[in-house]
Every structure is written in C-alpha cells, then in structure tokens.
C-alpha cells in the first residue's frame, strides 16, 4: 500500500478552475474575516477604555472596512496565483503586495 499521492488528481482539468475559485474564496474569507474581527474588537475596546466616543469608532471602523476589503481581494488573488502555480507543477514564488501582480502572472 503506497502512501504517496498519485499524479492523476493533478492531471484532471475538468473542474480545476471551480476548485481553485472555491479554495481562493475560502482563504480570503478566513483571512480577512479573522483579521477584521480582531481589529474591530481592538477599536471598540480602545474606544471604551479611553472613552474616545462614537466618532473614533466610526472613523476607525471605516478604515478597518477598507483594509479588510483590500486584504480580501489580495488574499483571493494570491491564493488563485499560488493554486494555479501548484497545479502547473511550479514552485511557489515570493508574494507581491500588488493585487494585479498576482493576477497577471
């Protein structure tokens, strides 16, 4: 009984795009959602601790939403890029901060 993975799963091109999309979407949701919850909790705790008011919460929550949107799109693009490279048999390259840089190559 062999414990090595077979190459037949990698060669199947029928649903590769859909599978890569689902993997990338799930990675983006987990990463951005996790960071968003932690940062929002930090914002609310800081506002309550130092009695900074609702304007502080609204402004930083807006900045948090923008950061989370960027992180979601970047994580999706990076995951899509890495999954395509791995399915092609290539190694993972260094990450780029550019969203378009990950989608082009």
N, C-alpha and C positions, 0 to 999 in steps of 0.2 A: 504494500500500500504506500503510495507516494504522497508526501506532504507538500510537494511543490505545486504552485499554481500553474495551470495549463495556459497556453497562449491562445486557445480557442475563444476565450471570453473577450480578449483584446481585439481579435480579428473581426468580431461581429460588428458590422457598421450599420445595422438596421435601425437601432434606437440610440445610437451614440449621442446625437445632438440633444434628444429629450433627456437622457440620463445626465449629461453634462449640465444642462439647464437646471434640472432639479437639484443636483449637488451644489451648484453655484448659488442658487436661490436659498437653499437651506443654510449654507455657510454664511451668506450675507445677513440673513435674519438672525441667526445665533450671535454673530459678532456684533452687529450694530445694536440689536436689542439688548444684549448684555451690557455693553458699554453705556448705552442710553439710559438704562435703568439705574446703573451705578452713579453716573454723573448727575442725573436728575435728583436722586436721593441726596447726593452731596450738596447740591444747590439748595434744596429745601432745608436740609439740616443746618447749613451755614446761615441761611436767612433767619431761621428760628433761633439759632444760638446767639447771633449778634443783633437780633431784632432789626433787620435791614428792610423789611417791608415788602409789599407785593410787587412794586416796580422792579426791584432787584430780581425777584423770582421770574417775572415775565421776560425781562431782558435776557437773563442768562438761560432761561428755558428756550427762548428763540434761538440763541446761539447754539444751544445743545441740539436743537432740531436740525439746524443747518449742518452741524458737524456729523450728526448721525446719518443724514441723507448722503453726505459725501462718503462716509465710511461704508454705507450700504452699497452704493454704486461701485466704489473701489474694490470692496471685497468680492462682489459679484464678478467684476471684470477680471480680477486677479485669479479667482478660482476657475473661471472659464478658461483663462490663458493656461494655467497650470494643468488642468484636466486635459485640455487638447494636446499639450506637450507630452504628458504621460501616456496618453492613448497612442501617440505617434511614435513612442519609444524613445523620446528625447528626455534629457535630464531637466530638472527644474532650474531655471535661471534666477538671477538676483531680482528681487522685487523693485518695481519702479513706482514712484509716487504718482505718476501720471495715469489717469484712468484710460485715456486714449492710447497710451503707450502699451498697455496690457491688451487692448482690443486689436491693435493693428498687427502685432507680430504673432 
